[in-house]
Amino acid sequence: MGIVKISNELHEEVRKNSAVMERSINSQAEFWMKIGRLAEQNPTLTYEQILQREMQNKNVTSVRLVSE
């Protein structure tokens, strides 16, 4: 495990988002890093497509709350 230095402003954003998402600060930062890496590796996919692919990889089923 390593240490990643980030700005105070970014740390504050991670802290606020982690509270909303009910994740630890480290888990929130790790989630953002993972999604960012996947977005760079798959520039044609949307955020929703990336999440859907990751959920499928983990055999997670989802329920759509909004009809399209």
Contacts in CASP RR format, 6 or more apart in sequence:
PFRMAT RR
TARGET T0000
AUTHOR 0000-0000-0000
METHOD contacts of the structure
MODEL  1
MGIVKISNELHEEVRKNSAVMERSINSQAEFWMKIGRLAEQNPTLTYEQI
LQREMQNKNVTSVRLVSE
4 29 0 8 1.000
6 14 0 8 1.000
6 29 0 8 1.000
11 25 0 8 1.000
14 25 0 8 1.000
14 28 0 8 1.000
14 29 0 8 1.000
14 32 0 8 1.000
15 25 0 8 1.000
17 28 0 8 1.000
18 24 0 8 1.000
18 25 0 8 1.000
18 27 0 8 1.000
18 28 0 8 1.000
21 28 0 8 1.000
21 31 0 8 1.000
23 31 0 8 1.000
35 47 0 8 1.000
35 50 0 8 1.000
35 51 0 8 1.000
38 45 0 8 1.000
38 50 0 8 1.000
38 54 0 8 1.000
39 45 0 8 1.000
39 47 0 8 1.000
39 50 0 8 1.000
42 50 0 8 1.000
45 53 0 8 1.000
52 62 0 8 1.000
55 61 0 8 1.000
55 62 0 8 1.000
END
